[in-house]
């Protein structure tokens, strides 16, 4: 199959759903996709933030969505289809770091919250939009994982495990859909300068910077540029793949 839509000369703008779109990497990605003419639909749990951000982007839509709840995700996906008629792109950006502490001191409630948002949320969103993408014979799914999911960070066991799960989910779904025109990939950033990083302790932040050969934090627009390509028709022969954006930290 070939993609029905292209970035240039398409009959309509592509419809791009971005979870966690009210801030951080989600907002940077939404801004970049909107600038190229896509209609972005921001899903976020913060009603004030998501509506405020949507008004700053041309043609953007906003929806309050809890990615940990199946009913919330399914209803939001159906609403996009009813309103706009398609879902061409899904970017799973919603996520939290969780606390920085030893695994022995991690409560099960904290563990489950990180897993519910980072991994369960990615699963629920992929599952909700894939049938619509299949009907439209077109689709790009980009999941936000982390270098922590490949290497594991001490004092961040839940975050690392959840992002490892996102990588494996991406690989599995990419293989399942390889014979279709849907491409499923993920990116594994090192530390990026967003509000998510500010959830971590200063000591932990300095630790992760020390592991980056470039000696600096990544910038949201650098990640957004990679996601833009992965979400485009130009990304046609990569699926189930993991793309590092780590300032030289990744060695495999």
C-alpha positions as CSV (number, residue, x, y, z in Angstrom):
1,X,0.0,0.0,0.0
2,X,1.0,3.6,-0.4
3,X,0.0,6.6,1.7
4,X,-3.0,8.4,0.4
5,X,-1.8,11.7,1.8
6,X,1.5,13.5,1.4
7,X,2.9,16.5,3.3
8,X,2.5,18.5,0.0
9,X,-0.4,18.5,-2.3
10,X,-2.7,16.5,-0.1
11,X,-6.5,16.9,-0.4
12,X,-6.7,17.9,3.2
13,X,-4.5,18.6,6.2
14,X,-3.3,15.6,8.1
15,X,-5.0,15.1,11.5
16,X,-2.4,14.6,14.2
17,X,-3.4,13.6,17.8
18,X,-0.7,14.5,20.4
19,X,-1.0,13.3,23.9
20,X,0.4,15.4,26.7
21,X,0.2,18.2,24.1
22,X,-0.2,21.1,26.6
23,X,3.4,21.2,27.5
24,X,7.0,19.9,27.2
25,X,7.8,17.8,24.2
26,X,4.1,17.4,23.3
27,X,3.8,21.1,22.8
28,X,7.0,21.4,20.9
29,X,5.9,18.6,18.6
30,X,2.4,20.1,18.2
31,X,3.9,23.5,17.3
32,X,6.1,22.0,14.7
33,X,3.3,19.9,13.1
34,X,0.9,22.8,13.1
35,X,3.5,25.1,11.4
36,X,3.7,22.6,8.5
37,X,-0.1,22.7,8.1
38,X,-1.3,19.7,10.0
39,X,-4.5,20.0,12.1
40,X,-3.3,19.1,15.6
41,X,-5.6,17.7,18.3
42,X,-4.1,18.1,21.7
43,X,-5.1,15.6,24.4
44,X,-4.1,16.5,27.9
45,X,-5.5,16.0,31.4
46,X,-5.1,19.7,32.3
47,X,-8.2,21.5,30.9
48,X,-6.9,25.1,31.4
49,X,-3.5,24.3,29.9
50,X,-4.7,22.3,26.9
51,X,-7.3,24.9,25.9
52,X,-4.8,27.8,26.3
53,X,-2.2,26.0,24.2
54,X,-4.7,25.1,21.5
55,X,-5.6,28.8,21.0
56,X,-1.9,29.5,20.3
57,X,-1.7,27.1,17.4
58,X,-3.4,27.6,14.0
59,X,-6.4,25.4,13.6
60,X,-5.6,23.3,16.7
61,X,-8.3,21.4,18.7
62,X,-8.2,20.5,22.4
63,X,-9.7,17.7,24.4
64,X,-9.4,16.8,28.1
65,X,-8.2,13.2,28.1
66,X,-7.0,10.9,30.9
67,X,-4.8,8.4,29.0
68,X,-4.9,6.0,31.9
69,X,-8.7,5.5,31.4
70,X,-9.9,3.3,28.5
71,X,-13.3,5.1,28.3
72,X,-11.6,8.5,28.2
73,X,-9.2,7.5,25.4
74,X,-11.8,5.7,23.3
75,X,-14.3,8.5,23.5
76,X,-11.7,11.1,22.5
77,X,-10.6,9.0,19.5
78,X,-14.2,8.6,18.4
79,X,-14.8,12.4,18.8
80,X,-11.8,13.1,16.5
81,X,-13.3,10.8,13.9
82,X,-16.7,12.3,14.2
83,X,-15.4,15.9,14.1
84,X,-12.5,15.6,11.6
85,X,-13.1,12.3,9.8
86,X,-9.6,10.8,10.2
87,X,-6.6,10.2,12.5
88,X,-3.4,10.2,10.4
89,X,-0.8,10.7,13.1
90,X,-0.6,9.7,16.8
91,X,2.2,11.0,19.0
92,X,2.2,9.5,22.4
93,X,4.0,12.1,24.5
94,X,2.1,12.1,27.8
95,X,4.3,10.9,30.6
96,X,5.8,11.5,34.1
97,X,9.1,10.7,35.6
98,X,7.9,9.6,39.0
99,X,10.0,10.0,42.2
100,X,13.8,9.5,42.3
101,X,14.4,6.9,44.9
102,X,15.7,3.4,45.5
103,X,13.5,0.6,44.3
104,X,13.4,-0.7,47.9
105,X,11.8,2.6,48.9
106,X,9.4,2.8,46.0
107,X,5.7,2.4,46.9
108,X,3.5,0.2,44.8
109,X,1.1,3.2,44.3
110,X,3.9,5.3,42.9
111,X,5.1,2.5,40.7
112,X,1.6,1.9,39.3
113,X,1.0,5.6,38.6
114,X,4.1,5.8,36.4
115,X,3.2,2.6,34.6
116,X,-0.4,3.7,34.1
117,X,0.5,7.0,32.4
118,X,3.7,6.1,30.5
119,X,3.0,2.5,29.4
120,X,-0.7,1.8,29.8
121,X,-1.5,5.2,28.3
122,X,0.6,4.5,25.2
123,X,-1.1,1.1,24.8
124,X,-4.6,2.5,25.2
125,X,-4.0,5.3,22.7
126,X,-2.4,3.0,20.1
127,X,-5.2,0.5,20.5
128,X,-7.9,3.2,20.1
129,X,-6.5,4.9,16.9
130,X,-5.1,1.9,15.0
131,X,-8.5,0.7,13.7
132,X,-9.3,4.1,12.4
133,X,-5.8,4.3,10.7
134,X,-6.4,0.9,9.1
135,X,-9.7,2.1,7.7
136,X,-8.1,5.2,6.3
137,X,-5.1,3.1,4.8
138,X,-2.7,5.7,6.3
139,X,-1.0,6.3,9.6
140,X,2.0,7.2,11.6
141,X,2.4,6.4,15.3
142,X,5.4,7.9,17.2
143,X,5.9,6.9,20.8
144,X,8.1,8.9,23.2
145,X,10.3,6.5,25.1
146,X,13.7,7.4,26.7
147,X,17.3,6.4,26.8
148,X,16.5,5.2,30.3
149,X,14.4,2.5,28.7
150,X,17.5,1.1,27.0
151,X,20.0,1.6,29.8
152,X,18.1,1.8,33.0
153,X,18.7,4.7,35.4
154,X,19.4,4.1,39.1
155,X,16.8,5.7,41.4
156,X,14.4,5.7,38.5
157,X,13.3,2.1,38.2
158,X,9.6,2.8,37.4
159,X,10.4,5.4,34.7
160,X,13.1,3.2,33.2
161,X,10.9,0.1,33.2
162,X,7.9,2.0,31.7
163,X,10.0,3.4,28.9
164,X,11.5,-0.1,28.2
165,X,7.9,-1.3,27.9
166,X,7.2,1.5,25.4
167,X,10.1,0.4,23.2
168,X,8.9,-3.2,23.2
169,X,5.3,-2.2,22.5
170,X,6.6,-0.1,19.5
171,X,8.5,-3.0,18.1
172,X,5.6,-5.4,18.5
173,X,3.0,-3.1,17.0
174,X,5.4,-2.1,14.2
175,X,5.7,-5.8,13.2
176,X,2.0,-6.4,13.5
177,X,1.3,-3.5,11.1
178,X,4.3,-3.9,8.8
179,X,2.1,-5.2,5.9
180,X,-0.1,-2.1,6.1
181,X,0.7,1.6,5.3
182,X,0.9,2.4,9.1
183,X,4.4,3.0,10.5
184,X,5.1,2.7,14.2
185,X,8.4,4.0,15.6
186,X,9.7,5.5,18.8
187,X,12.3,8.0,19.9
188,X,14.6,7.6,22.9
189,X,15.8,11.1,24.1
190,X,18.4,11.6,26.8
191,X,17.6,14.5,29.2
192,X,15.7,17.2,27.5
193,X,15.2,20.7,28.9
194,X,11.5,20.6,29.7
195,X,9.3,20.9,32.8
196,X,9.3,17.1,33.0
197,X,13.0,17.3,33.9
198,X,12.2,19.7,36.7
199,X,10.3,16.9,38.4
200,X,13.7,15.3,39.1
201,X,16.1,16.4,41.8
202,X,19.0,18.7,40.9
203,X,21.4,16.0,41.8
204,X,19.7,13.5,39.4
205,X,19.7,16.1,36.6
206,X,23.4,16.7,37.0
207,X,23.9,13.0,36.9
208,X,22.1,12.5,33.6
209,X,23.9,15.5,32.0
210,X,27.3,14.0,33.1
211,X,26.4,10.9,31.0
212,X,25.9,12.9,27.8
213,X,29.1,13.3,25.7
214,X,27.9,16.6,24.3
215,X,27.7,17.9,27.9
216,X,24.4,19.6,27.6
217,X,20.6,19.0,27.8
218,X,18.7,18.4,24.6
219,X,16.2,21.0,23.4
220,X,12.5,20.2,22.7
221,X,12.7,21.5,19.1
222,X,15.5,18.9,18.5
223,X,13.2,16.1,19.5
224,X,10.3,17.7,17.6
225,X,12.3,17.7,14.4
226,X,12.9,14.0,14.6
227,X,9.3,13.3,15.4
228,X,8.2,15.5,12.5
229,X,10.1,13.2,10.1
230,X,8.8,10.0,11.7
231,X,5.3,11.3,11.5
232,X,5.7,12.2,7.8
233,X,5.0,10.2,4.6
234,X,8.8,10.4,4.0
235,X,9.3,7.8,6.8
236,X,8.2,4.9,4.6
237,X,10.7,2.1,5.2
238,X,11.2,2.4,9.0
239,X,8.8,0.7,11.4
240,X,9.2,-0.9,14.8
241,X,12.4,1.1,15.1
242,X,14.1,3.1,17.9
243,X,15.6,6.4,17.1
244,X,18.1,7.8,19.5
245,X,18.4,11.5,20.2
246,X,20.8,11.4,23.1
247,X,23.8,13.8,22.5
248,X,26.0,10.8,21.9
249,X,25.0,8.9,25.1
250,X,23.6,5.9,23.2
251,X,26.1,3.4,22.0
252,X,23.8,0.8,20.5
